[in-house]
Amino acid sequence: ISGQSVTPQELSATAVGNVNGNNILVSDIATVTEGTPPNYTIVTADGKPAVLVNILRQPAANTVAVTDEVKAELDALKSTLPKDVVIAPFYDQSLLVRDSIASVRDAIILGLILSVVILFLFLRDIGTTFVAILVIPVTILVTFLAMDLIGLTFNLMTLGGVAAAIGLVIDDAIVVVENIHTHILRGENRVTAVQLAVSEITLPIIGSTITPVVVFLPLAFLTGITGVFFRSLALTMSVALLTSLVLALTFTPILAERFVKSKSGRTHEEGGPVLNAIMRPYEWLLRASLAHRLIVPIIAVVVIALSFVLYKQLGSEFLPSFDEGAFVLDYFAPPGTSLDETNRVLNNVEEMIKATPEVESYSRRTGLQLGLSITEPNRGDFLVKLKSNHARSTDAVIDDLRDQIQTAQPTLDIEFVGILSDLIGDLTSSPEPIQIVLYSDDKAALSAKAEEVEAAIQKVDGIVDTNSGVIVSGPAVTFKIDPQAAAKMGVTANDIASAVETVMSGTVVSTVISRGRPLVARVTFPKETANSVEALKSLPMRSSNGSTFRLDQVATIAYDKGQTEIDREGLRQNVAVTARISGSDLGSEVTAVKAKLAKDVKFPAGMTVEYAGLYAEQQASFRELIGALAVAIVLVFLVLLLEFRSFAHPISIVAGAVLALAGVLLALFITRTTLNVVSLMGMIMVVGIVAKNGILMLDAVEDNLEKTGSLTEALLLSGRRRFRPVLMTSLAAILGMAPLALAIGSGSELLQPLAIAVIGGLLFALVLSLVVTPTVFALVAGRSVTKPKVFSDAVTDGEI
């Protein structure tokens, strides 16, 4: 074949041999037709043939920017395409990113508004409130600039950090403004009031801001996906807090001198009727607590016991449930299922997806896997996108489709997974939530026991999409060559393999030009030859002396139903039984699975069982975060020890911070929120915030003690003076977190547990900071309180 332009007719007339002077033409031994290349994959979009293009961004690239540029290029490309060719995005991650960022942005704005309302209700002064209002957006703007300088981008975690920091950022402004406001109400002129207020509060506010920043330090050393998630959040919050500290001590006083007016004749009216009404029962409670201070250890024991009970009642998972409005449906037909048969089954599945009212669009690939690499023809996946206003939740749609598919196609193994969960699974090499890994040297025992384990866990409520992990690579036709017979015929193993390859898939012998296009010339056998073991046995071959013989004269040909694939890890044979969950949490389901296997499955000697998957990643992350929490508590204690130079203050403040964690667990229990890496992050934040309030509560105890000579009276004066700022900062932080806790908008569910944890901890800590912390201080310090050198002596007699 010369490679010149030819037609099928010209190829048919090509001579390929000569016998007794007669040419043997291609048409004498074969039929030449213009065919199509072999089809190994099927890709559809909304049930129609399609070309699927996956566009991935570089790790450092911006998802939204890349998407916008791709859309611009596609718009330019559309004009060059035929009218019947449609380019349509079937999954656009930037939509989720935009919606999530918009939701967090709205949470920031709403939290800011609520915090400002609290300021005005407590201060009842427009000028003073305006100063605090103006400081907050400036703090956020400077935080954004600092984020840009250190390479942080706008994403769900960094904006979540800003949203979570709103209540904390406003704390510093509140403390400074409230102290200035107090001096103004005493009749002092603006300049004097600002100078005295700032000098009094500088060291306490530095200590109270550094404390939560120190809490975030251990998070910088988190590894794995947890580190990826929370390192940027912690860094953003630290930047915001340090920015608020600097502005509170510099920008706020400047604004106060300009906008806060002197108000003489109103000394001691700073409380107002509502606050004064609350103050009276508070003073009674604090006085009673100080008089019976030994009851505090009993209360602490009760709180710790309550915490333990609540902890046992909470479910656990790696990340909170996250409705992305899309999901992936992986499917596996029985081993050996042809592409055509798999396609027939999936056409039925497509009809079910198409009939689901919440579905906006879907795409399907068969014979392809992640990265669009070719795999077996019996497997593939659907990517299903739901309408933006879908009536049912994504989980409800998945449960409905699962029931339909399992009823109509019982031989089809299916697995539903969220897109974010799928990505996290790929990043952690733990694609399934539950993996029960069996190890044994006995291959047959592994396969049998894996099937038994799968059957057992299928009976556990909440367990879905199980897979035994037993993979049969087949069926197959095996050829066992007889070396002596092959040598006698003068053929090699390669000769036999080439002949069989020609029968099964054809052999490309040349390339020809047809109508200006290059086409391969492929020699093939009829399908009935390739599909029949008997036909393969009788396949004629030529020996070295020119005679012909049957293939089964030199090889034994047999049909093999398939061999079981066995993975190895560290030279140990293993099979991983996998499962997903529905309507429950990961921790509860793993506990139920362990109990079920302990009851119903007896493992033979020499076989070991390990639990892997996302559950193992969850446990590792929990250990890291609990370790970070412990380190944070130690760091807070050391910072307080350095700041106050006595043990009484750190013990009192840290005790209150630790006991506040009971409030976190109670809030999670009441709202039916699981314990996950996000809520654990909230726990760590609570320690820093509560310690911050504790510092404000105890910073003037020594000065008050010098004036009163009584520790009880000194603590009562501190409580009376710090009641309003502690209440204001706590309520501002709580209301700043409220929009996140309500999870309004796409993506906000991811940060909801953090907000719930912080709100619960702060509500519980209000009593702790105002009552328990002073009482513990009295219990620990007794009469041995000495004034630390770190505090300024600038407090005037009119402070209290």
Secondary structure, DSSP 8 states (H G I E B T S, - for coil): ---SB--HHHHHT-EEEEETTEEEEHHHH------------EEEETTEE---------TTS-HHHHHHHHHHHHHHHHTTS-TT-----S--HHHHHHHHHHHHHHHHHHHHHHHHHHHHHHH--HHHHHHHHHHHHHHHHHHHHHHHHTT---SHHHHHHHHHHHHHHHHHHHHHHHHHHHHHHTT--HHHHHHHHHHHHHHHHHHHHHHHHHHHGGGGG--HHHHHHHHHHHHHHHHHHHHHHHHHHHHHHHHHHHH----TT-TT-SSHHHHHHHHHHHHHHHHHHHHTTTHHHHHHHHHHHHHHHHHHH--B-SS-----SEEEEEEE--TT--HHHHHHHHHHHHHHHHT-TTEEEEEEEESB-GGG-B--TTEEEEEEEE-TT-SS-HHHHHHHHHHHHHHH-TT-EEEEEEHHHHHHHHHHT--SSEEEEEE-S-HHHHHHHHHHHHHHHTTSTTEEEEE---EEE--EEEEEE-HHHHHHHT--HHHHHHHHHHHHT-EEEEEEEETTEEEEEEE---HHHHT-HHHHHT-EEE-TTS-EEEGGGTEEEEEE--EEE-EEETTEEEEEEEEEESSS-HHHHHHHHHHHHHHH----TT-EEEEETHHHHHHHHHHHHHHHHHHHHHHHHHHHHHHH-SSHHHHHHHHHHHHTHHHHHHHHHHTT--B-HHHHHHHHHHHHHHHHHHHHHHTTHHHHHHHHS-HHHHHHHHHHHHHHHHHHHHHHHHHHHHHHHHT-STTGGGTHHHHHHHHHHHHHHHHIIIIIHHHHHHHHHTT-----TTS-S---TT--
